[in-house]
Amino acid sequence: MLNDHDQRPRILIVDDSHLNISVLLGLLKSDYKTLIAKDGQQAFYRVFGEQPPDLILLDIMMPGIDGYEVCRQLKQDPRSKHIPVIFVSAMSQVADEEKGLSLGAVDYISKPFSPPLILARIKTHLALASQNRELERQVLRRTEELDRSRKDLIRRLGLAAEYKDNETGLHVQRMAEYTRLIALEMGVSETDADTLAAAAPMHDIGKLGIPDAILCKPGRLTEEEFETIKDHPGIGARILDNPDSELLRVAREIALYHHEKWDGTGYPAGLTGEDIPLSARIASLADVFDALVSERPYKQAWTVPEAISLFEEQKSKHFDPNVVNAFKRVLPKVLEVKERMKEY
């Protein structure tokens, strides 16, 4: 009897013929760990058990669900679509083979089969499946590395914009975390919330295009100078214009619209309500909160209650009321982030 540590490839034989099962068991038992199913339902039970097979030998004519339907369902399920299926059937017409391959099978062997042939086909498709899994792992690893590099680059560019505006690197890191918390509270998926948080640090990247004499002016800005400042969302949108990247698309959206206001009095487009992208509505509040409660050379830090009071006052004016409410619900978590990333 095979033990639980048997490392041989697992082959599932799905056939209602005792004779066919016996022949296949005799061929495979020395090199493979074999599983048996006598109909489609048993096949699903075996495939979705604790240890799924590495390859399936599948008959077509069986009681209940036929082999074609078994293959179709297996290839539609993310848990089993990667398992190679070889049809082994007495149905030997070209049309039968074409149908089997069109459903996702990797091979089709007609009965009565040649033992050396079926052993060679099994060995080949197990090797191909192993190579494909390794390629998928490499692609996934490389994709994750590129994603991390892209997010890190965006974060660093966001830091550059903040330093130009006399802010600190911790500001963009905190507001990114606040953005994530608010988004999750509002029902945004974890994947989209992560993208939003990665994009949020780029909200003021357009300030790189604003002259230092205006951006860093210690006194009150003239009306003309303020109009120049208001160009930074458009500049940011041009810097981030890349329709092929979801991360840059969201970053551009935030950069362009984070100064819009719920009542339409913001800039640059004067959008109102839900016409303002949710990403920008969330990032705007996160940015304002951190700016208010942080001490800077030119101002004292507000208290958290003072900031909350302002948000209540500006509900349905500057801020989306739903974003304000979500922020208040996650305030304890926000304050944990604020404490963890505090400036000294």
N, C-alpha and C positions, 0 to 999 in steps of 0.2 A: 504493500500500500504506500502511495506517495505521501511524503510529509509536507507540512505547510511551507517549508523552506525550499521546495523544488523550484529551481530557477529556469527550468526548461520553458520554451514558448508554449503558450496555452492554445490549443486548437479546439474549437467547438464544432462538433459534428451534429448537423440538424437533418434528420432523415427518419422516416417512419418504417423503414425496412430493416429488420433485425440482421438480415444477411449483409446488407451494405454497411451497416454499423460495424459488424464483426470484421469485415474485410478491412475497413479503414482503421479500426483499432489495432489490428494486427500489423498494418503498415507503419503506424505512427507511434506505437507505444514505447519504442526504444529511444526515440529522439525528442518526443513531445509529451507534454501533459495534456491529456484528452478529457473533454467534457462532452456530454451527450444530451441532446434534446430531441424528442420524438415528434414534436409539432411546433408551430409558431409561438404559442403561449409559453411553452417551456423554454424556447430559444430566448425570448425576452427576459425571462426570469434569470437565465444563465448570464446573459449579456450585462444586465444591470445589477448583478450581484456584487459581492465585495471585491472579487477579482475578475474583471472582464477578460474575455479571451483576446489573444493577439491576432487571431485570424479565424474566419468562419467558413466551414464547408457546408453549403446550403442546398438541399434538395428543393425541387419546385412543387411536385405533386405530393401534397400532404393533406391530411384531414384538417378541416377548419381553415385557418389562414394559409394560403399557399406561399411558396418561397418568394415569388415576386413581391407580394405585399409585405412580407417580412423584411426584405431588402429595402423596399421603399421607406418603411417606417424607421429602420435603423439609420438610413442615410439622411433622414430629416431631423434626427435627434442629435444635438450637439455632443451628447455623451458617447455616442456610438458611431458617428459618421466617419471617424478616422479609422475604424477597424476594417481591414480588407475582407471582402466577401468573394468567395469563389463558388459559383454555381456548379454543382455536380448532379447532372440530371439525365434521365433517359430521353427527354425532349431534345432532339438533336437537329431540328430544322434551323436554317440560318436565321429565320425570323425570331425563333426562341432565343438564340444567342444574342441577337441585336437588342431584343427587349431587356434581357438580363443586364447587358453592359450599359444600356441607356439608363437603367435604374441606379447605377453607381457601382456595380460589381467590377472587380479588377480582372476577372477571368471567367471562362465558361468551359467546363470539361464535360464531355458527353459520356454516358454509361453505355456499355461497359468500358471502364477506364483502364489505362495502362498504369500499373503501379509505379514504374520509374518516372513516367510523365507527371503524375499527380504529386509525387515527392519533389520533383524538380520545380514544379510550379509553386508549391508551398514554400520551398526554400527561397525562391526568387522573390515572391511577394512579401515574405517576412523581412527580407533584407531591404527591399524598397521602402517598406513601411518604417523600418528603423531609421533609414536615411532621411526620410521625410520628416520624422519626428525631430531628428537632430537639426535639420535645416530650419524647422519651425522654431525650435528653441533658440537657435542662433539669430534668426530674424527678430524674434521677440526681444531677445537680449539687446540687440543693436537698436531696435526701435525704442526701448526703454532708455538706453544711453543717450540717444538723440533727443528724446523728450526731456530728459533731465538737463541736457546741455542747453536746449532751447529755453527752458524755464529759467535756468540760471542766468543766461544771457539777458533775458527780459528783466529779471530782478536787478541785475547789475546796471542796466541802462536806466531803470527806474531810480536806482540810487544816485546815478549821475545827475538826473534831473533834480532830485531833491537837494543834493549838495549845492547845486547852482542856485537854489532858492533859499539857502541858509537853513534847510531842514536837516534831519539826520537820517542815517540809514535805517535806524530802528523804526522810524515813522512808517515807512512803506511796508516793513515786515509786520508791524502791528495791524495796520489797516487792512493788509491782505488777510490776516487771520480773522479779523472782525468780519470782513466780507464773507469768508467761508462760513462762519457761524450763522450769520444772518441768512445766507442763501439756504443752508441746510434746514433752518427753522421754517423757511417759507416753502419747503417741499422740493427744492431743487435736488436732483440726484447727486450722489457723492462725486461722480465723475465730473459733472458740470460744475459743481461747487469747487472742485480742485482746479479746474480750468479757470474759473472766475478769479480764484485767489491768486493763481499764477499770473494772470493778466493784470490784476488791479494795480500792482506797483508801477505800471506804465501810464497811469492816468495823467500825469503831468509831463510826459516826455516832450511835449511841444514847447515847454519852457526853454529847452535848449536853443530854440530859434528866436527867443526874445532877448534884446540887448541887455547886458548887465546893468547899464546905467539906469534902465527902467525897472528891471526885475529886482535889483538890490537897492533901489533908492530908499534912503531912510525916512524921508518925509512923505507927505501926502502926494499922491499921483495927480497930475493934471487930467482933464477929461480926455485929451488926445493920448496921453500915456496909458490911461486905462483901456482905451480902445485898442491900443497895441497889445496890451496884456491879453485882451479877449481873443486875440488871434491864435493863442496857443492850442486850443482844442483842434482847430483846423490843421495847424502845423503837425500836431501829434498824429492826426488821422493820416496825413500824407506820409509821415515816417513809417507808420505801421501798416500801410496799404499792402496787403498780401492775401488775396482771396483764397489761396490754396492751403492756408494754415488756419485751423480752427482757433488755436491759441491766439494768433495775431489778429484774427477777425474779432474776437472778444475784446482783446486789448485795444484795438482801434475803436470799437464801439464805446468802451468806457472812456477813452481819451477824448473822443469827440463830443460825448453827451453828458459828462459828469457835472457840468455846470448848468444843465437844464434844471428847471424848477417845475414842480407839480402843477402850479397855477399858470405856467406859460411865460413867466417873467425872466426866465434864465436865458442863457446864450450857448451856442451861436445860432440855433435854429428857432428858439422860442417854442419848443415842443411842450405839449401839455399832457398830464395824466399818464395813461398807459402807452401813449405814443412814444414816451421816453423808454428806451430798452431797460428791462429789469436789472441787467448787469450794471448799468450806469446809475440807476436809482439806489441800488444797494451800496455800490462803491462810494457814491457821493456822501451818504450818511456816515459810512465808516471813516472816510477821510476827514470830514468835519469834526466828528467826535474826537478823533485822536488829536487833531490840531487844537481843539478847544481845551482839552484836559492836559495838554503838554505845555511845560514852561519853555519860553523862548526868550532870547535877549531883549526882544521888543515887547514882551507881554508876560503877565503872570498866568499860571495855569488856572483854568476854571475848575470848580469842584464837579464831581460827577452829577450830583443833584441839579446843579446849575445847567449843565449840559442837557440833562433829561428835560428840564423845564423849557429850555429853548426848543427842543424837538417837539414837545407838546404844543407849544405856541405856534410852531411852523408846520404842524400837520396840515396837509391839504393846501399849503402855501408853497414852501420850499420843498418839503419832503412828502413822499408817498406815505400815507397814513399806515398802510399795511407793513411797510418796511420799518417804520417807527415802532409799531406794536411788536414786530418780530424781534427787533433790537432789544426792546425792554424785556422780553421773555428770556433772551439769552444773556442778559446783562451780567449775571454771576460768572459765566464762562468768559465773557469779554474782560471782566476785571481780573480774572486769573491770567489771561494773556497779557494784560497791561502790567501786572505785577512781575510776571516772568521776563518781560522784555523792557523793563523800566530803564531809564537813563540815569546815569550817575554824574 
